[in-house]
Amino acid sequence: MRVLVVEDDPQLSAWLKTTLSDALGHADVVDNLDEALAAVSVQPFDLVVLDRRLPDGDGITLISRLAQLRPRPGVLMLTAFDDPVEIARALDAGADDYVPKPFEPVELVARARAVIRRLQVDRTGVLRVGNLSFDTAARSVSIDGRPIPVPRRELALLEALIRRAGQVAMRETLEAAAYGFDDEIQSNALDAHISRLRKRLRDADCSVAIKPLRGLGYMMDAG
């Protein structure tokens, strides 16, 4: 396992290098976006721990470049920004998780491991939670190996949920996954689609639960 830390605070980057090396394998450190791009161009990484405020720009601008890499590294944003709007912006840009500073070391390591686990599953092309499987290439869903038909919007919602299994999928994120820029979204449209998706999965004996989180969105877990 190889981790790239992009952090310009010398004390924090040294601590991250030691902590993540001990927990995950080997960690390299750079302190700006240019050096990060140079690093990922010559060395594949499993995870990039990325600060927002860097000397040569906002770390969020690096995410789209990382998304073009094959294999794509996981991206864990680590920043002092704790505004929900900023968190949503980073997640929508493609970050796999977001840890506001200050943080507990045990939480950082656990979240890093979770991102890597999800990405390793993703690289096979099939996402699995409980007895539910989602083939990202074929765009198909199966329960215990039995395929079930899922309409387009529900399929998009299901993918957004399964990619964030165990975490909150914000309403804005789910709406962005299911609707286009020109779509008119009725106030209860998202909840209606989720309700139909939950029934569809329940009727197929799916063990996965999709739980509503009032004012935030939904969360999928293995049940």
N, C-alpha and C positions, 0 to 999 in steps of 0.2 A: 504494500500500500504506500502511495507517495502523495504527499500533500504540499501544496504551494500556499504560503502565507503572504498576502499582499498588505502590508501594514507599515506605516511610516513612524510609529512610536517605537524607538529602539528598545525600551524596557519591555513593552508589551510584546513586540515581535520576538524578542529573545525567549520570553516566557512561553509564548505560543509554540515556538519551535521545539522547546524541550517537552512541553506537555503533550503536543500532538505526536511527536516522535515516539515518546514513551507509550502512548495509547494506541497509535495506529500504524507506526512503521517509521518512514523517513519523511522529514519535513524540510523544505527549503524556504528561504525568506527573501523577498524583494520589497522595496519601499516605494515603488511608483508604478504607474500603468505601463510605461514603455518597457521597463524591465520585466514586468509580468508577461507582456506579449512576447518578448524575446525568450523568456523561459518556456512558455507553453509551445513555442514554435520548434523547440529542439528536444523537449522532454514531455512525454505524456504524464499527466497527473490524474489521480483518482478524485481528488477534491481540491478546490481552491477556496481558501478562507479569505474573504475580500472586504477590506475597509471601504467606507464611502468617501471620506475626506482625504484625498491623496494629493501630494504636491502638484501633480500635473493633471488633476481632474477628478471627477466623481467616479468612484468605482463601478457604479451602475452602468457606465458606458462600456465596460469591458465584457458585460454578460453576453451581449449578442455575438461578440467575437469568440467567446468560449463555446457558445452553442454550435458554432460551425465546426468545432474540432471533432474528430473521430478517432478513438472513442471520446465522447463528451465528458469532461469532468463535472462532478457535482459542484454547486456554488453555494457556499454558506456566507451570507452577509453578516459582518460583525461591525457594528457602528454605534455611535452615540445618538443617532437619530432614533427617537422612540415615538415619533408622531405616527398614528395609524395610517395616515395618508402616505407617508414616506415608506412605511412597511409594505403597504399594498402596492405602491409603485415598483418597489424592488421585486416583489413576488411576481407581479404581472410582467416585469421585464424578463423573467426567467430564472430568478434565484430560487434555489430549492428550499432554502430556509433562511431565517433572519433572526439574529440574536442581538438584542440591544445591550450596549454597555451601561453600567457594569453587569457582569454575569458571574454565575457560579461555575467554577472549572468543571465540576461533574456534569453540569447541564450542557456546557459547550461540547464536551467529549461525547456525551450521549447523542446530542443532535448531529454531530459530525458522523457518528456511526450510523445513525438512522438515514442520513442523506446517502451515504455510500451503499447501504443495503438496498434502498429504493432504486438507486441508479444501476446497481448490478442486476437487479431483476429486470429493469427496463432494457438493458442491453440484450437480453434474450428476445425481446420483442413481445413478451407476454407479462402482463402485470397480474399478480395474484394476491387476493386477500380472502382468507377463509377458503370456502369452496368455490369462490368466484374467480374466473379468469377472463382477462381482457387482452385480446391479441391486437396490438397497436398497428401491425402491418395489415392484417386482414380486416381490421375494424369489426371484429366479431366478439361475442360474449358467450361464455359457457358456464354452466353450473355443474360441478362434479363431472366435467367432460361432456355434458349434454348441451349443445348449442341452443340458445334462445334468441328469438328476434327482438331487437330493440330499435325503436324509431330514432331518426337522426338526432333530434335535439336531446332526447334522453341519453343517447349514446355519448354525445359530447359532454353532458353533465356527469355521466358515469365515469368517463375518462378523467375529468377534472377532479372528481372525488377520490378515485382510486389512486391517482398520482399523489394525493395529499392524505392518504389513509392515516388515521391517528392524529391528524391535525385539523384545525378549522379551515374549511374552504369558504372564504368570504363570499357574501352574496355578489359583490361586484365581480369577483373572479369567475363565479359560476355563470353570471349573465354574459360576461365577455366570451366564455367558452361556447355558450349555446346560441348567441344572437350576433348578427352582423351589425355594422355601424348604422345601417339604414332601417333596421327592424324597430318597430314600435313595440315597446315592452310594457304590457299591462301590469298593474301593481301586484297582482297575485299570480302572474304567469309562471314565475320561477317555482313557487311553492306547488302549483298545480302539476308541473312537469315532474318535480321531485316526488310528489304523492303518487303519481302514476308509475314512476320508476320503482318506488318502494314496493308497491303492490305487485308489479311484474316480477320483481326479484323474490318476494315472499311467496307468490304462487308457484315459483319454480324451486321452492325449498332452499333458497339461498340462505346461508348462515350469517351473511354480512348485515350489519345494521347501519342505517343512515339516520343520524340523530340531528334534530333541529337545535340550533343554539340561538336563542332569541336575540334579535338585533345584530347578529353577526353573520350567520350562514348555516352551514351543515357540516357534520363530521362523519366520516365512514370509519367503522372499526369492525374487527372480525367477529363481534358479537359474543 
